[in-house]
Amino acid sequence: MNTTGHDIENLRLIARVLTLHYEDGLLQSQIATDLGLSTAKVNRLIKQGRESGMVKISIETPFQRQFDLERQLKHRWNLKNCLVVPTVSGNEDATLNQVGRGAAQLLVEAVRDGDTIGVSAGKTMKAVSENIVVDRHFDVDVVPMAGGVQGRHYTDVNHIATELADKLGGRATLIHAPLHVDTTEERDLLMSVRSVRGVLDLARKAAASIVGIGSVIGPKATYYEAHPVSQADKEKLLESGVRGELLGRLINGDGSSSAIEFNAHLVALTPEDAGRIPVRIGAASGPEKVGAIAAVLNGGHINMLVVDELTAAAVLEDEVDGA
C-alpha cells in the first residue's frame, strides 16, 4: 500500500495533536490556537487517532487491585454491587472500621425516602452505624430482622437500629425478644406475640437490608459470642459442614441452612423471607470470616458485599461446596 506525502503529514499532525492533548494535558481549544486549527478539526484528529489505534490508555492507581477484586466477586456471584476496601495491616479494628465506612456509604446510596431498612446485630453493624454520614434526613424506618442478645448492648440489634435511624433521620422499631431460645415451643410462642410478630412483618417488607456475617471457625468465631455451646456441640456443627452464620442461622458451605437443632430455636426472619428483600448488603472482614462469606454468597443470601482486600482475595480462593 502506497502512502502519499499528504498521508504522512496528516499522520504526523494527528500524532502531534495526540501528544499535546494526552501527554501535555492541553485542552482542544489550546491546541487549536497553538497549531492554527479549528477546534472542530482538533476534535476530528483526536477521534481519528483513537480509531486508528494510536492511543492506548493505561490507568495506574493504588486502587487497581481492589477494583479487580470487585469485578471478580461481582462476576462469580452475580452481585449487584461490591466494594473492596483497603486492609489495614496489623490492625483488625481499623480494617473493620474501613468496612463499616464502605457499607455505610453503600447503604446511603441505596436507600430512598419511604424505605424500610432491615438490620442485624454485631461488631460489623456497629461499625456501619458509627460511620453513617448524610447531608440530609431520610424518611425511613429501621427495623431488626432478628431478636436480641442480652449483655451486648452496643452491638445489640435494637441499639444498632436506633443508632442507624438517628443518623439517617428516620425512625427505629425495636424488638423485645431474644434471638436464641431453648426449644421450638418457646420460639413459636414468642413469634406469635403480636409485638414480636409485628416487627418481623415489617422486616419482611423492607426495601433494603444490611447484615453482618458471622464466623464459626477459629478462636475469634463470632457465633459463639452470641450463642455459647459446648466443645462437643461445636465439633458436631463443624463436622456437619457448617461454615458461617447469618441472622443467627447456621449456614452450610453451599449456602443452605444447616439441619442442626440450633436453627429451630431462632426468633428471626427465615432465609426465604430475608432473601426476598430487594437490596441485601452483607459486610465482613478478617480471615475467620472467609468461609462464612463464601457460604453466604453461595446461597445468594446477599446481593451486595463490602469486604476488605485481603479477605476478598481469600474468599475468591476459598474452596467450598457449591462454589
C-alpha positions in Angstrom: 0.0 0.0 0.0 1.4 3.3 -1.1 1.4 6.2 1.4 1.4 9.7 -0.1 3.2 12.7 1.4 -0.2 14.1 2.4 -1.0 10.9 4.3 2.3 11.1 6.2 1.8 14.7 7.1 -1.7 14.0 8.3 -0.5 11.2 10.5 2.2 13.5 11.8 -0.4 16.1 12.6 -2.6 13.6 14.4 0.4 12.4 16.4 1.3 16.0 17.4 -2.3 16.7 18.4 -2.5 13.5 20.5 0.8 14.2 22.2 -0.3 17.8 23.1 -3.7 16.5 24.4 -2.8 13.3 26.2 0.8 13.9 27.3 0.9 17.6 27.8 -2.6 17.9 29.0 -3.7 20.8 26.7 -7.3 21.5 26.0 -8.6 21.1 22.5 -9.1 24.8 22.2 -5.5 25.5 23.3 -4.2 23.0 20.7 -6.3 24.7 18.1 -4.8 28.1 18.9 -1.2 26.8 19.1 -1.4 24.9 15.7 -3.7 27.4 13.9 -6.5 24.9 13.5 -10.2 25.0 14.3 -11.4 23.3 17.5 -13.6 21.0 15.3 -10.6 19.8 13.3 -8.6 19.1 16.5 -11.6 17.0 17.7 -11.7 15.1 14.4 -7.9 14.4 14.5 -8.1 13.1 18.1 -11.0 10.8 17.0 -9.0 9.6 14.0 -6.1 8.9 16.2 -8.2 6.8 18.7 -9.9 4.9 15.9 -6.6 4.1 14.2 -5.1 2.6 17.4 -2.6 5.3 18.1 -4.0 5.9 21.6 -3.6 3.4 24.3 -4.7 4.5 27.7 -3.2 2.8 30.8 -4.5 3.8 34.3 -2.1 3.4 37.1 -3.8 3.6 40.5 -3.2 2.2 44.0 -6.8 1.1 44.0 -6.5 -1.1 40.9 -6.2 -4.4 42.9 -9.3 -3.5 44.8 -11.2 -2.8 41.6 -10.0 -6.1 40.1 -11.3 -8.0 43.2 -14.6 -6.2 43.0 -15.1 -7.3 39.4 -14.2 -10.9 40.1 -16.5 -11.1 43.1 -19.4 -9.5 41.2 -18.9 -11.8 38.2 -18.5 -15.0 40.2 -21.6 -14.5 42.4 -23.6 -12.2 40.2 -23.7 -9.4 42.7 -25.5 -6.1 42.1 -22.6 -4.2 43.7 -19.4 -4.9 45.5 -17.0 -2.7 47.4 -13.5 -3.8 48.4 -11.7 -1.5 50.9 -8.1 -1.5 52.0 -6.9 -3.9 54.6 -5.0 -2.0 57.4 -2.0 -4.2 58.1 -1.8 -5.4 61.7 -4.9 -3.5 62.8 -8.1 -5.5 62.7 -10.2 -2.7 64.3 -9.1 -0.2 61.7 -9.9 -2.7 58.9 -13.3 -3.3 60.4 -13.9 0.5 60.5 -13.0 0.7 56.8 -15.5 -2.0 56.0 -18.1 -0.2 58.2 -17.5 3.1 56.4 -17.8 1.4 53.0 -21.0 -0.4 54.0 -22.5 2.8 55.4 -21.7 4.5 52.1 -23.4 1.7 50.1 -26.5 1.8 52.3 -26.9 5.6 52.0 -26.6 5.3 48.2 -29.2 2.6 48.1 -32.0 3.9 50.3 -34.8 6.2 49.3 -37.4 8.1 51.3 -40.2 5.9 52.4 -38.0 2.8 52.6 -37.9 0.3 55.5 -34.4 -1.0 56.3 -33.8 -4.3 57.9 -30.7 -4.7 60.1 -28.8 -7.4 62.1 -26.6 -7.1 65.1 -22.8 -7.4 65.7 -19.5 -5.6 65.6 -19.6 -5.0 61.9 -23.0 -3.5 62.1 -21.8 -1.3 65.0 -19.0 0.0 62.6 -21.6 0.7 60.0 -23.9 2.7 62.3 -20.9 4.7 63.6 -19.9 5.6 60.0 -23.2 6.8 58.7 -22.8 10.3 57.2 -25.7 12.1 55.4 -26.2 15.6 54.2 -30.0 15.4 54.7 -32.6 13.5 56.7 -34.1 10.3 55.2 -37.8 9.4 55.8 -37.0 5.8 56.6 -37.9 3.1 59.2 -35.2 0.9 60.6 -36.2 -2.5 61.9 -34.5 -5.5 63.4 -34.6 -8.7 61.4 -33.9 -10.9 64.4 -34.1 -10.9 68.2 -31.5 -9.5 70.5 -28.6 -10.9 72.5 -28.6 -10.0 76.2 -25.5 -8.4 77.7 -24.1 -6.9 74.4 -25.7 -3.5 74.4 -23.6 -1.7 71.9 -23.7 -4.5 69.3 -27.3 -5.5 70.0 -29.8 -5.2 67.2 -32.0 -2.7 69.0 -29.1 -0.4 69.7 -27.9 -0.7 66.0 -31.4 0.0 64.7 -31.7 3.1 67.0 -28.4 4.5 66.1 -28.9 3.9 62.3 -32.3 5.6 62.5 -30.9 8.6 64.4 -28.0 9.0 62.0 -30.3 8.8 58.9 -33.0 11.0 60.5 -35.6 8.2 60.5 -37.4 6.1 63.0 -36.5 2.8 64.7 -38.8 0.0 65.7 -37.4 -2.3 68.4 -37.9 -6.0 69.0 -38.4 -7.3 72.6 -37.4 -10.9 72.2 -34.1 -12.9 72.3 -32.5 -14.3 69.2 -31.9 -17.7 70.7 -34.3 -19.7 72.8 -34.1 -23.2 74.2 -36.9 -25.0 72.4 -39.1 -24.8 69.3 -42.1 -24.3 71.5 -40.6 -21.2 73.0 -39.7 -19.9 69.6 -43.3 -20.5 68.3 -44.7 -18.8 71.4 -42.5 -15.7 71.1 -43.1 -15.3 67.4 -46.9 -15.5 67.9 -46.7 -12.5 70.3 -48.2 -9.6 68.5 -45.4 -7.1 69.1 -42.7 -9.5 68.0 -44.7 -10.7 65.0 -45.3 -7.1 64.0 -41.6 -6.3 64.0 -40.8 -9.3 61.8 -43.7 -8.5 59.5 -42.2 -5.0 59.0 -38.8 -6.5 58.3 -40.3 -8.8 55.7 -41.5 -5.8 53.7 -38.1 -4.0 53.8 -36.7 -2.4 50.7 -33.1 -2.9 51.9 -31.2 -4.9 54.5 -27.7 -4.7 55.8 -26.3 -7.5 57.8 -23.0 -8.8 59.3 -21.7 -12.2 58.5 -20.8 -14.5 61.5 -17.9 -16.9 61.7 -18.0 -20.4 63.3 -14.3 -21.4 62.7 -11.3 -20.2 64.6 -10.6 -18.7 68.0 -12.4 -15.5 67.2 -15.5 -17.1 65.8 -18.4 -14.6 66.5 -21.3 -17.1 66.5 -20.3 -18.5 69.9 -20.1 -15.0 71.5 -23.9 -14.7 71.0 -24.6 -18.4 71.5 -22.1 -20.2 73.6 -22.1 -24.0 73.0 -20.2 -26.9 74.4 -17.0 -28.2 72.7 -18.9 -31.3 71.7 -21.6 -29.3 70.0 -19.1 -27.1 68.3 -17.3 -30.1 66.8 -20.7 -31.6 65.8 -21.7 -28.5 63.8 -18.4 -28.1 62.1 -18.4 -31.8 61.1 -21.8 -31.3 59.7 -20.5 -28.8 57.1 -21.5 -25.5 58.8 -19.3 -22.6 57.5 -20.9 -19.5 58.7 -23.9 -17.7 60.3 -26.4 -15.1 59.1 -29.1 -13.6 61.4 -28.2 -16.3 63.9 -28.8 -19.1 61.4 -26.0 -21.6 60.7 -25.2 -21.9 57.0 -23.5 -24.8 55.2 -20.8 -24.3 52.7 -23.2 -24.4 49.7 -25.3 -21.7 51.3 -28.1 -23.9 52.5 -29.4 -23.8 56.1 -27.9 -26.4 58.4 -30.3 -29.0 59.8 -28.7 -28.7 63.2 -31.2 -28.2 66.0 -30.0 -24.7 66.9 -31.6 -23.3 63.8 -35.0 -24.4 65.0 -34.7 -22.2 68.1 -34.3 -18.8 66.4 -36.5 -15.7 66.7 -35.6 -14.3 63.3 -36.6 -14.0 59.6 -36.2 -17.1 57.7 -33.7 -17.2 54.8 -36.6 -17.2 52.4 -38.1 -14.1 53.8 -34.8 -12.3 54.1 -33.9 -13.3 50.5 -37.0 -11.5 49.1 -35.7 -8.1 50.2 -34.6 -6.3 47.0 -31.3 -4.8 48.3 -29.3 -7.1 50.6 -26.0 -5.7 51.7 -23.5 -8.0 53.6 -20.4 -6.8 55.3 -17.5 -8.6 56.9 -13.7 -8.6 57.4 -11.0 -10.8 58.7 -9.5 -14.3 57.9 -12.0 -16.1 60.2 -14.9 -14.8 58.0 -13.6 -16.2 54.7 -15.6 -19.4 54.7 -18.6 -17.7 56.1 -18.6 -15.1 53.4 -18.2 -17.7 50.6 -21.1 -19.7 52.1 -23.4 -16.7 52.3 -22.5 -15.8 48.7 -23.1 -19.3 47.5 -26.6 -19.2 49.0 -27.5 -15.9 47.3 -28.4 -14.5 50.7 -26.9 -11.1 49.8 -26.6 -9.3 46.5 -24.1 -6.6 47.6 -20.9 -7.2 49.5 -18.4 -4.9 51.4 -15.2 -6.6 52.4 -11.5 -5.7 52.9 -8.9 -6.5 50.3 -7.1 -9.5 51.9 -10.4 -11.1 52.9 -11.8 -10.6 49.4 -8.8 -12.3 47.8 -9.1 -15.2 50.2 -12.8 -15.6 49.5 -12.1 -16.0 45.8 -9.5 -18.7 46.6 -11.7 -20.5 49.1 -12.9 -23.9 48.0 -16.4 -24.6 49.5 -19.2 -26.8 48.4 -21.3 -25.1 45.8 -18.7 -22.5 44.8 
